Amino acid sequence: MNKNQILELIAVHTREILPGLDAHVFVELDRLVDLGANSVDRAEIAMLVQESLSLSVPRVELFGPKNIGELADLFMKKLHGA
C-alpha cells in the first residue's frame, strides 16, 4: 500500500465520522481538527485506519502528526516495519 492509498483511507474514515465532508477534497496539509474533528473523533478515525491496515500503533505516537499527510507517513512507516 502506498501513501496515496493510505491518505484515501484516512479520507474515507474521516467522512464516516464527520458528516458534511462528502465534497471536501482532502490534501496532505489538512488537519483533522480544522475539519471539525474533536479528540474523540480523531481517535476513532485513527482506530478505523489502523483496523483497515491491520496495524496497532501506540496511542502516544498518534499525537505527533500535525496533519493527515504526516499521519499517513506514520502509518506507512509502521506498515513497512519502521
mmCIF file of the N, C-alpha and C atoms, coordinates in Angstrom:
data_MODEL
# 
_entry.id   MODEL 
# 
loop_
_atom_site.group_PDB 
_atom_site.id 
_atom_site.type_symbol 
_atom_site.label_atom_id 
_atom_site.label_alt_id 
_atom_site.label_comp_id 
_atom_site.label_asym_id 
_atom_site.label_entity_id 
_atom_site.label_seq_id 
_atom_site.pdbx_PDB_ins_code 
_atom_site.Cartn_x 
_atom_site.Cartn_y 
_atom_site.Cartn_z 
_atom_site.occupancy 
_atom_site.B_iso_or_equiv 
_atom_site.pdbx_formal_charge 
_atom_site.auth_seq_id 
_atom_site.auth_comp_id 
_atom_site.auth_asym_id 
_atom_site.auth_atom_id 
_atom_site.pdbx_PDB_model_num 
ATOM 1   N N  . MET A 1 1  ? 0.848   -1.176 0.000  1.00 0.00 ? 1  MET A N  1 
ATOM 2   C CA . MET A 1 1  ? 0.000   0.000  0.000  1.00 0.00 ? 1  MET A CA 1 
ATOM 3   C C  . MET A 1 1  ? 0.890   1.235  0.000  1.00 0.00 ? 1  MET A C  1 
ATOM 4   N N  . ASN A 1 2  ? 0.535   2.223  -0.826 1.00 0.00 ? 2  ASN A N  1 
ATOM 5   C CA . ASN A 1 2  ? 1.341   3.440  -0.888 1.00 0.00 ? 2  ASN A CA 1 
ATOM 6   C C  . ASN A 1 2  ? 0.681   4.573  -0.100 1.00 0.00 ? 2  ASN A C  1 
ATOM 7   N N  . LYS A 1 3  ? 1.378   5.692  -0.017 1.00 0.00 ? 3  LYS A N  1 
ATOM 8   C CA . LYS A 1 3  ? 0.900   6.813  0.788  1.00 0.00 ? 3  LYS A CA 1 
ATOM 9   C C  . LYS A 1 3  ? -0.437  7.344  0.285  1.00 0.00 ? 3  LYS A C  1 
ATOM 10  N N  . ASN A 1 4  ? -0.613  7.433  -1.019 1.00 0.00 ? 4  ASN A N  1 
ATOM 11  C CA . ASN A 1 4  ? -1.884  7.935  -1.549 1.00 0.00 ? 4  ASN A CA 1 
ATOM 12  C C  . ASN A 1 4  ? -3.049  7.036  -1.154 1.00 0.00 ? 4  ASN A C  1 
ATOM 13  N N  . GLN A 1 5  ? -2.824  5.745  -1.123 1.00 0.00 ? 5  GLN A N  1 
ATOM 14  C CA . GLN A 1 5  ? -3.877  4.816  -0.709 1.00 0.00 ? 5  GLN A CA 1 
ATOM 15  C C  . GLN A 1 5  ? -4.204  4.990  0.775  1.00 0.00 ? 5  GLN A C  1 
ATOM 16  N N  . ILE A 1 6  ? -3.181  5.248  1.570  1.00 0.00 ? 6  ILE A N  1 
ATOM 17  C CA . ILE A 1 6  ? -3.411  5.488  2.998  1.00 0.00 ? 6  ILE A CA 1 
ATOM 18  C C  . ILE A 1 6  ? -4.142  6.812  3.189  1.00 0.00 ? 6  ILE A C  1 
ATOM 19  N N  . LEU A 1 7  ? -3.763  7.832  2.434  1.00 0.00 ? 7  LEU A N  1 
ATOM 20  C CA . LEU A 1 7  ? -4.481  9.109  2.507  1.00 0.00 ? 7  LEU A CA 1 
ATOM 21  C C  . LEU A 1 7  ? -5.949  8.922  2.144  1.00 0.00 ? 7  LEU A C  1 
ATOM 22  N N  . GLU A 1 8  ? -6.220  8.102  1.160  1.00 0.00 ? 8  GLU A N  1 
ATOM 23  C CA . GLU A 1 8  ? -7.611  7.838  0.771  1.00 0.00 ? 8  GLU A CA 1 
ATOM 24  C C  . GLU A 1 8  ? -8.354  7.113  1.891  1.00 0.00 ? 8  GLU A C  1 
ATOM 25  N N  . LEU A 1 9  ? -7.684  6.182  2.563  1.00 0.00 ? 9  LEU A N  1 
ATOM 26  C CA . LEU A 1 9  ? -8.300  5.506  3.713  1.00 0.00 ? 9  LEU A CA 1 
ATOM 27  C C  . LEU A 1 9  ? -8.636  6.500  4.811  1.00 0.00 ? 9  LEU A C  1 
ATOM 28  N N  . ILE A 1 10 ? -7.710  7.414  5.084  1.00 0.00 ? 10 ILE A N  1 
ATOM 29  C CA . ILE A 1 10 ? -7.954  8.450  6.091  1.00 0.00 ? 10 ILE A CA 1 
ATOM 30  C C  . ILE A 1 10 ? -9.164  9.283  5.682  1.00 0.00 ? 10 ILE A C  1 
ATOM 31  N N  . ALA A 1 11 ? -9.237  9.654  4.413  1.00 0.00 ? 11 ALA A N  1 
ATOM 32  C CA . ALA A 1 11 ? -10.363 10.455 3.918  1.00 0.00 ? 11 ALA A CA 1 
ATOM 33  C C  . ALA A 1 11 ? -11.680 9.689  4.058  1.00 0.00 ? 11 ALA A C  1 
ATOM 34  N N  . VAL A 1 12 ? -11.685 8.418  3.677  1.00 0.00 ? 12 VAL A N  1 
ATOM 35  C CA . VAL A 1 12 ? -12.904 7.600  3.764  1.00 0.00 ? 12 VAL A CA 1 
ATOM 36  C C  . VAL A 1 12 ? -13.399 7.529  5.207  1.00 0.00 ? 12 VAL A C  1 
ATOM 37  N N  . HIS A 1 13 ? -12.493 7.234  6.123  1.00 0.00 ? 13 HIS A N  1 
ATOM 38  C CA . HIS A 1 13 ? -12.893 7.097  7.525  1.00 0.00 ? 13 HIS A CA 1 
ATOM 39  C C  . HIS A 1 13 ? -13.241 8.447  8.147  1.00 0.00 ? 13 HIS A C  1 
ATOM 40  N N  . THR A 1 14 ? -12.600 9.510  7.704  1.00 0.00 ? 14 THR A N  1 
ATOM 41  C CA . THR A 1 14 ? -12.954 10.843 8.196  1.00 0.00 ? 14 THR A CA 1 
ATOM 42  C C  . THR A 1 14 ? -14.369 11.193 7.761  1.00 0.00 ? 14 THR A C  1 
ATOM 43  N N  . ARG A 1 15 ? -14.715 10.869 6.528  1.00 0.00 ? 15 ARG A N  1 
ATOM 44  C CA . ARG A 1 15 ? -16.080 11.129 6.044  1.00 0.00 ? 15 ARG A CA 1 
ATOM 45  C C  . ARG A 1 15 ? -17.115 10.296 6.808  1.00 0.00 ? 15 ARG A C  1 
ATOM 46  N N  . GLU A 1 16 ? -16.728 9.098  7.236  1.00 0.00 ? 16 GLU A N  1 
ATOM 47  C CA . GLU A 1 16 ? -17.637 8.261  8.030  1.00 0.00 ? 16 GLU A CA 1 
ATOM 48  C C  . GLU A 1 16 ? -17.951 8.911  9.375  1.00 0.00 ? 16 GLU A C  1 
ATOM 49  N N  . ILE A 1 17 ? -16.941 9.511  9.978  1.00 0.00 ? 17 ILE A N  1 
ATOM 50  C CA . ILE A 1 17 ? -17.070 10.065 11.327 1.00 0.00 ? 17 ILE A CA 1 
ATOM 51  C C  . ILE A 1 17 ? -17.600 11.496 11.307 1.00 0.00 ? 17 ILE A C  1 
ATOM 52  N N  . LEU A 1 18 ? -17.203 12.272 10.305 1.00 0.00 ? 18 LEU A N  1 
ATOM 53  C CA . LEU A 1 18 ? -17.585 13.686 10.238 1.00 0.00 ? 18 LEU A CA 1 
ATOM 54  C C  . LEU A 1 18 ? -18.532 13.933 9.065  1.00 0.00 ? 18 LEU A C  1 
ATOM 55  N N  . PRO A 1 19 ? -19.810 14.050 9.343  1.00 0.00 ? 19 PRO A N  1 
ATOM 56  C CA . PRO A 1 19 ? -20.755 14.309 8.249  1.00 0.00 ? 19 PRO A CA 1 
ATOM 57  C C  . PRO A 1 19 ? -20.499 15.678 7.622  1.00 0.00 ? 19 PRO A C  1 
ATOM 58  N N  . GLY A 1 20 ? -20.826 15.796 6.363  1.00 0.00 ? 20 GLY A N  1 
ATOM 59  C CA . GLY A 1 20 ? -20.692 17.084 5.691  1.00 0.00 ? 20 GLY A CA 1 
ATOM 60  C C  . GLY A 1 20 ? -19.397 17.265 4.929  1.00 0.00 ? 20 GLY A C  1 
ATOM 61  N N  . LEU A 1 21 ? -18.550 16.250 4.887  1.00 0.00 ? 21 LEU A N  1 
ATOM 62  C CA . LEU A 1 21 ? -17.280 16.374 4.176  1.00 0.00 ? 21 LEU A CA 1 
ATOM 63  C C  . LEU A 1 21 ? -17.278 15.622 2.850  1.00 0.00 ? 21 LEU A C  1 
ATOM 64  N N  . ASP A 1 22 ? -18.458 15.237 2.379  1.00 0.00 ? 22 ASP A N  1 
ATOM 65  C CA . ASP A 1 22 ? -18.540 14.457 1.138  1.00 0.00 ? 22 ASP A CA 1 
ATOM 66  C C  . ASP A 1 22 ? -17.891 15.154 -0.048 1.00 0.00 ? 22 ASP A C  1 
ATOM 67  N N  . ALA A 1 23 ? -18.025 16.465 -0.129 1.00 0.00 ? 23 ALA A N  1 
ATOM 68  C CA . ALA A 1 23 ? -17.477 17.206 -1.268 1.00 0.00 ? 23 ALA A CA 1 
ATOM 69  C C  . ALA A 1 23 ? -16.057 17.716 -1.012 1.00 0.00 ? 23 ALA A C  1 
ATOM 70  N N  . HIS A 1 24 ? -15.560 17.526 0.208  1.00 0.00 ? 24 HIS A N  1 
ATOM 71  C CA . HIS A 1 24 ? -14.225 18.043 0.544  1.00 0.00 ? 24 HIS A CA 1 
ATOM 72  C C  . HIS A 1 24 ? -13.148 17.259 -0.202 1.00 0.00 ? 24 HIS A C  1 
ATOM 73  N N  . VAL A 1 25 ? -12.220 17.980 -0.790 1.00 0.00 ? 25 VAL A N  1 
ATOM 74  C CA . VAL A 1 25 ? -11.061 17.364 -1.435 1.00 0.00 ? 25 VAL A CA 1 
ATOM 75  C C  . VAL A 1 25 ? -9.923  17.375 -0.412 1.00 0.00 ? 25 VAL A C  1 
ATOM 76  N N  . PHE A 1 26 ? -9.572  16.213 0.060  1.00 0.00 ? 26 PHE A N  1 
ATOM 77  C CA . PHE A 1 26 ? -8.542  16.110 1.086  1.00 0.00 ? 26 PHE A CA 1 
ATOM 78  C C  . PHE A 1 26 ? -7.160  16.327 0.486  1.00 0.00 ? 26 PHE A C  1 
ATOM 79  N N  . VAL A 1 27 ? -6.335  17.079 1.223  1.00 0.00 ? 27 VAL A N  1 
ATOM 80  C CA . VAL A 1 27 ? -4.937  17.298 0.856  1.00 0.00 ? 27 VAL A CA 1 
ATOM 81  C C  . VAL A 1 27 ? -4.082  16.967 2.074  1.00 0.00 ? 27 VAL A C  1 
ATOM 82  N N  . GLU A 1 28 ? -2.815  16.709 1.839  1.00 0.00 ? 28 GLU A N  1 
ATOM 83  C CA . GLU A 1 28 ? -1.918  16.283 2.919  1.00 0.00 ? 28 GLU A CA 1 
ATOM 84  C C  . GLU A 1 28 ? -1.840  17.275 4.071  1.00 0.00 ? 28 GLU A C  1 
ATOM 85  N N  . LEU A 1 29 ? -2.019  18.548 3.801  1.00 0.00 ? 29 LEU A N  1 
ATOM 86  C CA . LEU A 1 29 ? -1.893  19.561 4.845  1.00 0.00 ? 29 LEU A CA 1 
ATOM 87  C C  . LEU A 1 29 ? -3.157  19.741 5.681  1.00 0.00 ? 29 LEU A C  1 
ATOM 88  N N  . ASP A 1 30 ? -4.241  19.038 5.324  1.00 0.00 ? 30 ASP A N  1 
ATOM 89  C CA . ASP A 1 30 ? -5.468  19.116 6.120  1.00 0.00 ? 30 ASP A CA 1 
ATOM 90  C C  . ASP A 1 30 ? -5.196  18.623 7.532  1.00 0.00 ? 30 ASP A C  1 
ATOM 91  N N  . ARG A 1 31 ? -5.726  19.372 8.488  1.00 0.00 ? 31 ARG A N  1 
ATOM 92  C CA . ARG A 1 31 ? -5.662  18.955 9.888  1.00 0.00 ? 31 ARG A CA 1 
ATOM 93  C C  . ARG A 1 31 ? -7.057  18.503 10.304 1.00 0.00 ? 31 ARG A C  1 
ATOM 94  N N  . LEU A 1 32 ? -7.142  17.361 10.941 1.00 0.00 ? 32 LEU A N  1 
ATOM 95  C CA . LEU A 1 32 ? -8.445  16.833 11.338 1.00 0.00 ? 32 LEU A CA 1 
ATOM 96  C C  . LEU A 1 32 ? -9.204  17.814 12.220 1.00 0.00 ? 32 LEU A C  1 
ATOM 97  N N  . VAL A 1 33 ? -8.503  18.493 13.104 1.00 0.00 ? 33 VAL A N  1 
ATOM 98  C CA . VAL A 1 33 ? -9.163  19.459 13.982 1.00 0.00 ? 33 VAL A CA 1 
ATOM 99  C C  . VAL A 1 33 ? -9.779  20.598 13.166 1.00 0.00 ? 33 VAL A C  1 
ATOM 100 N N  . ASP A 1 34 ? -9.107  21.020 12.099 1.00 0.00 ? 34 ASP A N  1 
ATOM 101 C CA . ASP A 1 34 ? -9.640  22.085 11.245 1.00 0.00 ? 34 ASP A CA 1 
ATOM 102 C C  . ASP A 1 34 ? -10.857 21.619 10.451 1.00 0.00 ? 34 ASP A C  1 
ATOM 103 N N  . LEU A 1 35 ? -10.972 20.316 10.260 1.00 0.00 ? 35 LEU A N  1 
ATOM 104 C CA . LEU A 1 35 ? -12.122 19.750 9.545  1.00 0.00 ? 35 LEU A CA 1 
ATOM 105 C C  . LEU A 1 35 ? -13.308 19.514 10.481 1.00 0.00 ? 35 LEU A C  1 
ATOM 106 N N  . GLY A 1 36 ? -13.111 19.802 11.768 1.00 0.00 ? 36 GLY A N  1 
ATOM 107 C CA . GLY A 1 36 ? -14.199 19.681 12.735 1.00 0.00 ? 36 GLY A CA 1 
ATOM 108 C C  . GLY A 1 36 ? -14.110 18.487 13.663 1.00 0.00 ? 36 GLY A C  1 
ATOM 109 N N  . ALA A 1 37 ? -13.002 17.768 13.626 1.00 0.00 ? 37 ALA A N  1 
ATOM 110 C CA . ALA A 1 37 ? -12.854 16.579 14.471 1.00 0.00 ? 37 ALA A CA 1 
ATOM 111 C C  . ALA A 1 37 ? -12.396 16.959 15.875 1.00 0.00 ? 37 ALA A C  1 
ATOM 112 N N  . ASN A 1 38 ? -13.131 16.476 16.875 1.00 0.00 ? 38 ASN A N  1 
ATOM 113 C CA . ASN A 1 38 ? -12.669 16.657 18.243 1.00 0.00 ? 38 ASN A CA 1 
ATOM 114 C C  . ASN A 1 38 ? -11.735 15.495 18.593 1.00 0.00 ? 38 ASN A C  1 
ATOM 115 N N  . SER A 1 39 ? -11.275 15.446 19.822 1.00 0.00 ? 39 SER A N  1 
ATOM 116 C CA . SER A 1 39 ? -10.286 14.426 20.190 1.00 0.00 ? 39 SER A CA 1 
ATOM 117 C C  . SER A 1 39 ? -10.851 13.007 20.068 1.00 0.00 ? 39 SER A C  1 
ATOM 118 N N  . VAL A 1 40 ? -12.111 12.825 20.393 1.00 0.00 ? 40 VAL A N  1 
ATOM 119 C CA . VAL A 1 40 ? -12.729 11.503 20.269 1.00 0.00 ? 40 VAL A CA 1 
ATOM 120 C C  . VAL A 1 40 ? -12.843 11.113 18.794 1.00 0.00 ? 40 VAL A C  1 
ATOM 121 N N  . ASP A 1 41 ? -13.245 12.071 17.955 1.00 0.00 ? 41 ASP A N  1 
ATOM 122 C CA . ASP A 1 41 ? -13.333 11.819 16.510 1.00 0.00 ? 41 ASP A CA 1 
ATOM 123 C C  . ASP A 1 41 ? -11.975 11.415 15.949 1.00 0.00 ? 41 ASP A C  1 
ATOM 124 N N  . ARG A 1 42 ? -10.935 12.141 16.342 1.00 0.00 ? 42 ARG A N  1 
ATOM 125 C CA . ARG A 1 42 ? -9.592  11.856 15.827 1.00 0.00 ? 42 ARG A CA 1 
ATOM 126 C C  . ARG A 1 42 ? -9.134  10.464 16.246 1.00 0.00 ? 42 ARG A C  1 
ATOM 127 N N  . ALA A 1 43 ? -9.420  10.092 17.489 1.00 0.00 ? 43 ALA A N  1 
ATOM 128 C CA . ALA A 1 43 ? -9.055  8.752  17.961 1.00 0.00 ? 43 ALA A CA 1 
ATOM 129 C C  . ALA A 1 43 ? -9.817  7.684  17.176 1.00 0.00 ? 43 ALA A C  1 
ATOM 130 N N  . GLU A 1 44 ? -11.091 7.937  16.914 1.00 0.00 ? 44 GLU A N  1 
ATOM 131 C CA . GLU A 1 44 ? -11.915 6.986  16.161 1.00 0.00 ? 44 GLU A CA 1 
ATOM 132 C C  . GLU A 1 44 ? -11.398 6.824  14.731 1.00 0.00 ? 44 GLU A C  1 
ATOM 133 N N  . ILE A 1 45 ? -11.047 7.936  14.098 1.00 0.00 ? 45 ILE A N  1 
ATOM 134 C CA . ILE A 1 45 ? -10.514 7.890  12.727 1.00 0.00 ? 45 ILE A CA 1 
ATOM 135 C C  . ILE A 1 45 ? -9.213  7.090  12.705 1.00 0.00 ? 45 ILE A C  1 
ATOM 136 N N  . ALA A 1 46 ? -8.324  7.383  13.643 1.00 0.00 ? 46 ALA A N  1 
ATOM 137 C CA . ALA A 1 46 ? -7.042  6.669  13.711 1.00 0.00 ? 46 ALA A CA 1 
ATOM 138 C C  . ALA A 1 46 ? -7.264  5.175  13.934 1.00 0.00 ? 46 ALA A C  1 
ATOM 139 N N  . MET A 1 47 ? -8.222  4.831  14.808 1.00 0.00 ? 47 MET A N  1 
ATOM 140 C CA . MET A 1 47 ? -8.511  3.428  15.080 1.00 0.00 ? 47 MET A CA 1 
ATOM 141 C C  . MET A 1 47 ? -9.051  2.721  13.830 1.00 0.00 ? 47 MET A C  1 
ATOM 142 N N  . LEU A 1 48 ? -9.956  3.378  13.113 1.00 0.00 ? 48 LEU A N  1 
ATOM 143 C CA . LEU A 1 48 ? -10.525 2.778  11.903 1.00 0.00 ? 48 LEU A CA 1 
ATOM 144 C C  . LEU A 1 48 ? -9.460  2.553  10.831 1.00 0.00 ? 48 LEU A C  1 
ATOM 145 N N  . VAL A 1 49 ? -8.555  3.521  10.686 1.00 0.00 ? 49 VAL A N  1 
ATOM 146 C CA . VAL A 1 49 ? -7.480  3.371  9.699  1.00 0.00 ? 49 VAL A CA 1 
ATOM 147 C C  . VAL A 1 49 ? -6.566  2.216  10.107 1.00 0.00 ? 49 VAL A C  1 
ATOM 148 N N  . GLN A 1 50 ? -6.230  2.150  11.391 1.00 0.00 ? 50 GLN A N  1 
ATOM 149 C CA . GLN A 1 50 ? -5.384  1.048  11.862 1.00 0.00 ? 50 GLN A CA 1 
ATOM 150 C C  . GLN A 1 50 ? -6.042  -0.303 11.611 1.00 0.00 ? 50 GLN A C  1 
ATOM 151 N N  . GLU A 1 51 ? -7.339  -0.392 11.871 1.00 0.00 ? 51 GLU A N  1 
ATOM 152 C CA . GLU A 1 51 ? -8.051  -1.648 11.616 1.00 0.00 ? 51 GLU A CA 1 
ATOM 153 C C  . GLU A 1 51 ? -8.015  -2.001 10.131 1.00 0.00 ? 51 GLU A C  1 
ATOM 154 N N  . SER A 1 52 ? -8.190  -1.006 9.281  1.00 0.00 ? 52 SER A N  1 
ATOM 155 C CA . SER A 1 52 ? -8.163  -1.241 7.831  1.00 0.00 ? 52 SER A CA 1 
ATOM 156 C C  . SER A 1 52 ? -6.802  -1.733 7.369  1.00 0.00 ? 52 SER A C  1 
ATOM 157 N N  . LEU A 1 53 ? -5.753  -1.270 8.050  1.00 0.00 ? 53 LEU A N  1 
ATOM 158 C CA . LEU A 1 53 ? -4.384  -1.630 7.679  1.00 0.00 ? 53 LEU A CA 1 
ATOM 159 C C  . LEU A 1 53 ? -3.853  -2.818 8.487  1.00 0.00 ? 53 LEU A C  1 
ATOM 160 N N  . SER A 1 54 ? -4.656  -3.334 9.402  1.00 0.00 ? 54 SER A N  1 
ATOM 161 C CA . SER A 1 54 ? -4.230  -4.410 10.316 1.00 0.00 ? 54 SER A CA 1 
ATOM 162 C C  . SER A 1 54 ? -2.975  -4.008 11.081 1.00 0.00 ? 54 SER A C  1 
ATOM 163 N N  . LEU A 1 55 ? -3.008  -2.784 11.613 1.00 0.00 ? 55 LEU A N  1 
ATOM 164 C CA . LEU A 1 55 ? -1.886  -2.236 12.374 1.00 0.00 ? 55 LEU A CA 1 
ATOM 165 C C  . LEU A 1 55 ? -2.303  -1.961 13.808 1.00 0.00 ? 55 LEU A C  1 
ATOM 166 N N  . SER A 1 56 ? -1.311  -1.877 14.672 1.00 0.00 ? 56 SER A N  1 
ATOM 167 C CA . SER A 1 56 ? -1.522  -1.414 16.032 1.00 0.00 ? 56 SER A CA 1 
ATOM 168 C C  . SER A 1 56 ? -0.414  -0.412 16.342 1.00 0.00 ? 56 SER A C  1 
ATOM 169 N N  . VAL A 1 57 ? -0.788  0.856  16.416 1.00 0.00 ? 57 VAL A N  1 
ATOM 170 C CA . VAL A 1 57 ? 0.174   1.924  16.676 1.00 0.00 ? 57 VAL A CA 1 
ATOM 171 C C  . VAL A 1 57 ? -0.079  2.439  18.091 1.00 0.00 ? 57 VAL A C  1 
ATOM 172 N N  . PRO A 1 58 ? 0.970   2.534  18.925 1.00 0.00 ? 58 PRO A N  1 
ATOM 173 C CA . PRO A 1 58 ? 0.779   3.077  20.268 1.00 0.00 ? 58 PRO A CA 1 
ATOM 174 C C  . PRO A 1 58 ? 0.154   4.476  20.210 1.00 0.00 ? 58 PRO A C  1 
ATOM 175 N N  . ARG A 1 59 ? -0.808  4.707  21.100 1.00 0.00 ? 59 ARG A N  1 
ATOM 176 C CA . ARG A 1 59 ? -1.521  5.993  21.095 1.00 0.00 ? 59 ARG A CA 1 
ATOM 177 C C  . ARG A 1 59 ? -0.588  7.189  21.176 1.00 0.00 ? 59 ARG A C  1 
ATOM 178 N N  . VAL A 1 60 ? 0.463   7.060  21.958 1.00 0.00 ? 60 VAL A N  1 
ATOM 179 C CA . VAL A 1 60 ? 1.379   8.188  22.134 1.00 0.00 ? 60 VAL A CA 1 
ATOM 180 C C  . VAL A 1 60 ? 1.984   8.620  20.798 1.00 0.00 ? 60 VAL A C  1 
ATOM 181 N N  . GLU A 1 61 ? 2.189   7.679  19.888 1.00 0.00 ? 61 GLU A N  1 
ATOM 182 C CA . GLU A 1 61 ? 2.754   8.011  18.581 1.00 0.00 ? 61 GLU A CA 1 
ATOM 183 C C  . GLU A 1 61 ? 1.756   8.754  17.697 1.00 0.00 ? 61 GLU A C  1 
ATOM 184 N N  . LEU A 1 62 ? 0.479   8.610  17.983 1.00 0.00 ? 62 LEU A N  1 
ATOM 185 C CA . LEU A 1 62 ? -0.545  9.275  17.176 1.00 0.00 ? 62 LEU A CA 1 
ATOM 186 C C  . LEU A 1 62 ? -0.667  10.760 17.500 1.00 0.00 ? 62 LEU A C  1 
ATOM 187 N N  . PHE A 1 63 ? -0.027  11.207 18.589 1.00 0.00 ? 63 PHE A N  1 
ATOM 188 C CA . PHE A 1 63 ? -0.069  12.623 18.945 1.00 0.00 ? 63 PHE A CA 1 
ATOM 189 C C  . PHE A 1 63 ? 0.920   13.454 18.143 1.00 0.00 ? 63 PHE A C  1 
ATOM 190 N N  . GLY A 1 64 ? 1.908   12.825 17.516 1.00 0.00 ? 64 GLY A N  1 
ATOM 191 C CA . GLY A 1 64 ? 2.948   13.546 16.792 1.00 0.00 ? 64 GLY A CA 1 
ATOM 192 C C  . GLY A 1 64 ? 2.518   14.189 15.486 1.00 0.00 ? 64 GLY A C  1 
ATOM 193 N N  . PRO A 1 65 ? 1.819   13.463 14.620 1.00 0.00 ? 65 PRO A N  1 
ATOM 194 C CA . PRO A 1 65 ? 1.456   14.023 13.312 1.00 0.00 ? 65 PRO A CA 1 
ATOM 195 C C  . PRO A 1 65 ? 0.596   15.277 13.438 1.00 0.00 ? 65 PRO A C  1 
ATOM 196 N N  . LYS A 1 66 ? 0.941   16.292 12.644 1.00 0.00 ? 66 LYS A N  1 
ATOM 197 C CA . LYS A 1 66 ? 0.229   17.573 12.688 1.00 0.00 ? 66 LYS A CA 1 
ATOM 198 C C  . LYS A 1 66 ? -0.865  17.670 11.636 1.00 0.00 ? 66 LYS A C  1 
ATOM 199 N N  . ASN A 1 67 ? -0.818  16.807 10.618 1.00 0.00 ? 67 ASN A N  1 
ATOM 200 C CA . ASN A 1 67 ? -1.811  16.853 9.539  1.00 0.00 ? 67 ASN A CA 1 
ATOM 201 C C  . ASN A 1 67 ? -1.981  15.439 8.982  1.00 0.00 ? 67 ASN A C  1 
ATOM 202 N N  . ILE A 1 68 ? -2.906  15.282 8.038  1.00 0.00 ? 68 ILE A N  1 
ATOM 203 C CA . ILE A 1 68 ? -3.166  13.923 7.553  1.00 0.00 ? 68 ILE A CA 1 
ATOM 204 C C  . ILE A 1 68 ? -2.013  13.366 6.724  1.00 0.00 ? 68 ILE A C  1 
ATOM 205 N N  . GLY A 1 69 ? -1.214  14.233 6.133  1.00 0.00 ? 69 GLY A N  1 
ATOM 206 C CA . GLY A 1 69 ? -0.034  13.767 5.408  1.00 0.00 ? 69 GLY A CA 1 
ATOM 207 C C  . GLY A 1 69 ? 0.971   13.125 6.351  1.00 0.00 ? 69 GLY A C  1 
ATOM 208 N N  . GLU A 1 70 ? 1.203   13.766 7.491  1.00 0.00 ? 70 GLU A N  1 
ATOM 209 C CA . GLU A 1 70 ? 2.119   13.208 8.485  1.00 0.00 ? 70 GLU A CA 1 
ATOM 210 C C  . GLU A 1 70 ? 1.538   11.940 9.110  1.00 0.00 ? 70 GLU A C  1 
ATOM 211 N N  . LEU A 1 71 ? 0.221   11.908 9.277  1.00 0.00 ? 71 LEU A N  1 
ATOM 212 C CA . LEU A 1 71 ? -0.421  10.705 9.798  1.00 0.00 ? 71 LEU A CA 1 
ATOM 213 C C  . LEU A 1 71 ? -0.245  9.545  8.816  1.00 0.00 ? 71 LEU A C  1 
ATOM 214 N N  . ALA A 1 72 ? -0.412  9.830  7.537  1.00 0.00 ? 72 ALA A N  1 
ATOM 215 C CA . ALA A 1 72 ? -0.205  8.805  6.507  1.00 0.00 ? 72 ALA A CA 1 
ATOM 216 C C  . ALA A 1 72 ? 1.246   8.324  6.516  1.00 0.00 ? 72 ALA A C  1 
ATOM 217 N N  . ASP A 1 73 ? 2.194   9.247  6.700  1.00 0.00 ? 73 ASP A N  1 
ATOM 218 C CA . ASP A 1 73 ? 3.613   8.869  6.783  1.00 0.00 ? 73 ASP A CA 1 
ATOM 219 C C  . ASP A 1 73 ? 3.853   7.912  7.953  1.00 0.00 ? 73 ASP A C  1 
ATOM 220 N N  . LEU A 1 74 ? 3.246   8.221  9.099  1.00 0.00 ? 74 LEU A N  1 
ATOM 221 C CA . LEU A 1 74 ? 3.392   7.361  10.276 1.00 0.00 ? 74 LEU A CA 1 
ATOM 222 C C  . LEU A 1 74 ? 2.859   5.960  9.983  1.00 0.00 ? 74 LEU A C  1 
ATOM 223 N N  . PHE A 1 75 ? 1.678   5.890  9.393  1.00 0.00 ? 75 PHE A N  1 
ATOM 224 C CA . PHE A 1 75 ? 1.109   4.578  9.066  1.00 0.00 ? 75 PHE A CA 1 
ATOM 225 C C  . PHE A 1 75 ? 1.967   3.843  8.035  1.00 0.00 ? 75 PHE A C  1 
ATOM 226 N N  . MET A 1 76 ? 2.533   4.572  7.087  1.00 0.00 ? 76 MET A N  1 
ATOM 227 C CA . MET A 1 76 ? 3.427   3.951  6.085  1.00 0.00 ? 76 MET A CA 1 
ATOM 228 C C  . MET A 1 76 ? 4.636   3.323  6.770  1.00 0.00 ? 76 MET A C  1 
ATOM 229 N N  . LYS A 1 77 ? 5.251   4.068  7.685  1.00 0.00 ? 77 LYS A N  1 
ATOM 230 C CA . LYS A 1 77 ? 6.424   3.557  8.398  1.00 0.00 ? 77 LYS A CA 1 
ATOM 231 C C  . LYS A 1 77 ? 6.075   2.292  9.175  1.00 0.00 ? 77 LYS A C  1 
ATOM 232 N N  . LYS A 1 78 ? 4.947   2.319  9.853  1.00 0.00 ? 78 LYS A N  1 
ATOM 233 C CA . LYS A 1 78 ? 4.534   1.156  10.646 1.00 0.00 ? 78 LYS A CA 1 
ATOM 234 C C  . LYS A 1 78 ? 4.200   -0.029 9.743  1.00 0.00 ? 78 LYS A C  1 
ATOM 235 N N  . LEU A 1 79 ? 3.597   0.253  8.617  1.00 0.00 ? 79 LEU A N  1 
ATOM 236 C CA . LEU A 1 79 ? 3.225   -0.800 7.675  1.00 0.00 ? 79 LEU A CA 1 
ATOM 237 C C  . LEU A 1 79 ? 4.454   -1.500 7.114  1.00 0.00 ? 79 LEU A C  1 
ATOM 238 N N  . HIS A 1 80 ? 5.528   -0.732 6.936  1.00 0.00 ? 80 HIS A N  1 
ATOM 239 C CA . HIS A 1 80 ? 6.749   -1.276 6.345  1.00 0.00 ? 80 HIS A CA 1 
ATOM 240 C C  . HIS A 1 80 ? 7.804   -1.603 7.401  1.00 0.00 ? 80 HIS A C  1 
ATOM 241 N N  . GLY A 1 81 ? 7.359   -1.716 8.658  1.00 0.00 ? 81 GLY A N  1 
ATOM 242 C CA . GLY A 1 81 ? 8.226   -2.212 9.709  1.00 0.00 ? 81 GLY A CA 1 
ATOM 243 C C  . GLY A 1 81 ? 9.196   -1.242 10.327 1.00 0.00 ? 81 GLY A C  1 
ATOM 244 N N  . ALA A 1 82 ? 9.007   0.048  10.143 1.00 0.00 ? 82 ALA A N  1 
ATOM 245 C CA . ALA A 1 82 ? 9.938   1.015  10.750 1.00 0.00 ? 82 ALA A CA 1 
ATOM 246 C C  . ALA A 1 82 ? 9.449   1.461  12.104 1.00 0.00 ? 82 ALA A C  1 
# 
